[in-house]
Amino acid sequence: GNVDLDGTVSRPPYVTDDIDGQSRDSSADVGADEIRLKGLDAGILKILTPNEPFLSDTQYVKVILKNFGSTTLNSVDIHWVLNGDTGTVYKWSDTLKSKDTAWVCIERKFFDLDSTYSLKAWTSKPNNGTDSLATNDTAETVDQHPGLSGTYTIGGASPDFATFADAI
């Protein structure tokens, strides 16, 4: 289930169990099934860069780290592979409470206008322990292209692009 729905509504006093017989908390979850957060559960919620639209430039590989668990996160390893090349494991350390997120700048890279980028990022060893739910650890972008930025000429004596078709 979606951890953001955990404990978000008040339970009516006559609804003591959820649809599959689990007892409902006084601060219940939205829907018919009670969500049970795992203790240590970190993951990459989203890849920010490279993810269209992004500029052709030197910038950070960026991700959003989420604490999907009930235990405050103080450290986690972030692994990543950009276009098949494995990057250095990023050792994140800070404080991230249950259900919170953090933007993480992993490493600066140059993103060339004429290239395509794919990034896979995942977490391991939350608080130097074992992640209790591996299915939400990984995010991936595939075949991302930097966007054009600036002024370009199509056609003419010294064009950046000969035709509109060349520009797209």
HELIX and SHEET records of a PDB file:
HELIX    1   1 VAL A    3  LEU A    5  5                                   3    
HELIX    2   2 PRO A  126  ASN A  128  5                                   3    
HELIX    3   3 ALA A  134  ASN A  136  5                                   3    
HELIX    4   4 PHE A  164  ALA A  167  1                                   4    
SHEET    1   A 2 VAL A   9  SER A  10  0                                        
SHEET    2   A 2 SER A  27  ALA A  28 -1                                        
SHEET    1   B 3 ALA A  42  THR A  49  0                                        
SHEET    2   B 3 THR A  58  ASN A  67 -1                                        
SHEET    3   B 3 THR A 101  PHE A 110 -1                                        
SHEET    1   C 3 ASP A  85  THR A  86  0                                        
SHEET    2   C 3 LEU A  73  LEU A  82 -1                                        
SHEET    3   C 3 TYR A  90  LEU A  96 -1                                        
SHEET    1   D 4 ASP A  85  THR A  86  0                                        
SHEET    2   D 4 LEU A  73  LEU A  82 -1                                        
SHEET    3   D 4 TYR A 117  SER A 124 -1                                        
SHEET    4   D 4 THR A 138  GLN A 144 -1                                        
END                                                                             
